[in-house]
Amino acid sequence: MVFLTSFAPSGATPTLFSKNSWSFANYREAWQRGKFLLAFANSTLVALAVTGFQIVTSALAGYALARLKFRGRQALLLIVLATLVIPFQLLVIPIFLVLKWGHLINTYWALIFPTAANGFGIFLLRQYFLTIPVELEEAAAIDGANRLQILWRIMLPLARPALVTLFLFTFIGEWNDLFKPLVFTTRPELRTVQLALAEFQEQFTNNWPLLMAAVTIATIPVLLLFLIGQRQLIRGIATTGMKN
């Protein structure tokens, strides 16, 4: 329905078999009115930066919780899991004050730092690392590899499905995020795809064909990304169990 409505002239409903009712005018107007080129660039930059930070922090923390033996490891894991039940909206005021103290409001960093680490990613990679045989690490240690070399050369290549899963979840989540850009930025040049999409919704009336065209434009990138990585995503979820 979204796809069909996006091709309809204003006030009309398109059909699959009527060529006269199909029009690309909504897409041209939505692209120009929403300034989607700038919005795509901003959303891509923020999503890639957050995803990169989360992969690094999740890999380091997940490996430490999976392999290193230290006092309080289980308690730390429980704390990490506890963060998953805390809504981001509950933390927005202290995060805003920290960003304001650091003079980061109305910058890209205000959209990146608050979600640079995530308990879900840490737990996901920790669980996947537990499925990798310890003997591989022991063999690498005998050859003289240290912990970081083992992580980089042994664990991460073997954890590719989990990394792709984390990449897709994080990137799609950041692409669809409206809350952070709405609260932490006011500059038009920092507008993301979701902010551009929100501008098509008026208070009393909506041009539904135009709005559906904008929704389709905003959805295509993440849909293509999911189709490309769906096999690794399914494998990563299927092989990441509840191993202790």
C-alpha positions in Angstrom: 0.0 0.0 0.0 2.8 2.4 0.8 4.5 1.6 -2.6 1.2 2.0 -4.6 0.2 5.2 -2.8 3.5 6.8 -3.5 2.7 6.7 -7.2 -0.8 8.1 -6.9 -1.6 11.7 -8.0 -2.8 13.9 -5.2 -6.3 12.7 -4.1 -6.2 9.6 -6.3 -5.6 5.9 -5.6 -3.3 4.0 -8.0 -4.1 0.5 -9.3 -1.7 -2.2 -10.6 -3.2 -2.3 -14.1 -3.9 1.4 -14.8 -0.9 3.0 -16.4 -2.5 6.5 -16.2 -2.5 6.5 -12.4 1.2 5.9 -12.0 3.4 9.0 -11.6 6.9 9.7 -10.5 6.1 13.3 -9.6 5.8 12.5 -5.9 9.3 11.1 -5.8 10.8 14.1 -7.6 9.0 16.5 -5.2 9.8 14.5 -2.1 13.5 14.3 -3.0 13.8 18.0 -3.6 11.5 19.1 -0.7 13.1 16.8 1.8 16.7 17.5 0.7 17.4 13.8 0.9 20.9 14.0 -0.5 22.1 15.9 2.6 19.9 13.8 4.9 21.3 10.6 3.4 24.9 11.8 3.8 24.3 12.7 7.5 22.4 9.5 8.4 25.1 7.4 6.6 27.9 9.2 8.4 26.3 8.9 11.8 25.2 5.3 11.3 28.6 4.1 10.1 30.4 5.9 12.9 28.1 4.5 15.6 28.4 1.0 14.1 32.1 1.2 14.0 32.4 2.3 17.6 29.9 -0.4 18.7 31.8 -3.2 16.8 35.1 -2.1 18.5 33.7 -1.7 22.0 31.6 -4.9 21.7 34.5 -7.0 20.4 36.8 -5.9 23.2 34.3 -6.2 26.0 32.7 -9.3 24.6 36.1 -11.1 24.3 37.0 -10.0 27.8 33.8 -11.4 29.3 34.1 -14.6 27.3 37.7 -15.5 27.8 39.4 -13.5 30.6 39.1 -14.8 34.1 38.8 -12.0 36.6 36.9 -11.4 39.8 33.4 -10.0 39.3 33.1 -11.1 35.7 29.6 -12.5 36.1 28.5 -9.4 38.1 29.8 -7.2 35.3 27.9 -9.2 32.7 24.7 -8.8 34.7 25.3 -5.1 34.8 25.8 -5.0 31.0 22.5 -7.0 30.5 20.7 -4.7 32.9 21.4 -1.7 30.7 19.2 -3.3 28.0 16.1 -2.7 30.1 16.8 1.0 30.6 15.0 3.1 27.9 17.2 5.7 26.2 14.6 8.3 26.8 15.2 7.9 30.6 18.8 8.9 30.2 18.3 11.8 27.8 18.6 14.6 30.4 21.9 13.5 31.9 23.3 12.7 28.4 22.1 16.2 27.2 23.9 17.8 30.2 27.1 15.9 29.5 27.0 16.8 25.9 26.4 20.4 26.7 29.3 20.4 29.2 31.5 19.1 26.5 30.2 21.6 23.9 29.0 18.8 21.7 25.4 19.9 21.2 24.6 20.6 17.5 27.6 18.5 16.3 27.9 15.0 14.8 29.4 13.8 18.0 26.1 14.4 19.8 24.6 11.8 17.5 27.5 9.4 17.8 28.8 9.3 21.4 25.5 8.4 23.3 25.2 5.1 21.5 28.9 4.3 20.8 28.7 1.3 23.1 25.7 -1.0 23.6 25.0 -3.9 25.9 23.3 -5.9 23.2 26.4 -5.9 21.0 28.6 -6.9 24.0 26.4 -9.8 24.9 26.0 -10.9 21.2 29.7 -11.1 20.6 30.4 -12.6 24.0 28.0 -15.4 23.3 29.5 -16.0 19.9 33.0 -16.1 21.2 32.0 -18.8 23.6 31.1 -21.1 20.7 34.7 -20.8 19.3 37.0 -23.6 20.5 39.6 -22.5 23.1 42.2 -24.8 21.4 42.5 -22.3 18.5 43.6 -19.6 20.9 45.9 -21.9 22.7 47.6 -22.8 19.5 48.0 -19.2 18.6 49.4 -18.4 22.0 52.0 -21.2 21.6 53.1 -19.5 18.4 53.6 -16.3 20.3 50.4 -14.3 19.7 49.2 -12.0 22.4 45.6 -11.4 23.4 45.0 -8.6 20.9 46.6 -10.6 18.1 44.4 -13.6 18.9 41.3 -11.3 18.9 42.2 -9.6 15.6 43.5 -12.6 13.7 41.6 -15.6 15.1 38.4 -14.5 16.9 37.1 -11.7 14.7 37.4 -13.6 11.4 35.6 -16.5 12.9 32.9 -14.2 14.3 32.0 -12.7 11.0 28.3 -13.8 11.2 27.9 -12.1 14.6 29.7 -9.0 13.4 27.5 -8.7 10.3 24.5 -9.2 12.6 25.6 -6.4 14.9 26.4 -4.2 11.9 22.9 -4.6 10.5 21.1 -4.2 13.8 23.1 -1.1 14.7 23.1 0.6 11.3 19.4 0.1 10.7 18.6 1.3 14.3 20.7 4.4 13.8 19.2 5.1 10.4 15.7 4.9 11.8 16.5 6.9 14.9 14.5 10.2 15.2 15.0 10.9 19.0 18.7 11.8 19.1 18.6 14.2 16.1 15.4 15.8 17.4 16.8 16.4 20.9 20.5 17.0 20.4 20.6 19.0 17.1 18.8 22.1 15.7 21.1 23.0 12.8 19.5 22.3 9.4 22.8 21.0 8.0 22.8 18.2 10.5 19.3 17.0 9.6 19.0 13.2 9.2 16.7 11.1 7.1 14.1 10.7 9.9 14.0 14.4 10.5 13.5 15.1 6.8 10.7 12.5 6.8 9.0 14.1 9.8 8.7 17.4 8.0 6.3 15.8 5.5 3.7 15.2 8.3 1.6 18.3 8.8 -0.6 19.1 11.9 -4.0 18.9 10.3 -3.6 17.5 6.8 -1.2 15.2 5.0 -0.4 14.7 1.4 -0.3 11.0 1.6 1.1 10.2 -1.8 4.0 12.6 -1.2 4.5 11.2 2.3 4.5 7.6 1.1 7.1 8.5 -1.6 9.3 10.0 1.1 8.9 6.9 3.2 9.8 4.7 0.3 13.0 6.8 -0.4 14.0 6.5 3.2 13.4 2.7 3.3 15.2 1.6 0.2 18.8 1.9 1.6 18.2 -0.2 4.7 16.1 -2.7 2.7 18.9 -3.2 0.2 21.4 -3.5 3.1 19.3 -6.2 4.8 18.9 -8.2 1.5 22.7 -8.1 1.1 23.5 -9.3 4.6 20.5 -11.5 5.4 22.3 -14.8 5.1 25.0 -13.7 7.6 22.3 -12.2 9.8 20.4 -15.5 10.0 23.6 -17.5 10.6 24.7 -15.1 13.3 21.4 -15.3 15.2 21.2 -19.0 14.8 24.7 -19.8 16.1 24.6 -17.3 19.0 23.0 -19.3 21.8 22.7 -19.0 25.6 26.0 -20.8 26.4 27.4 -19.9 29.8 
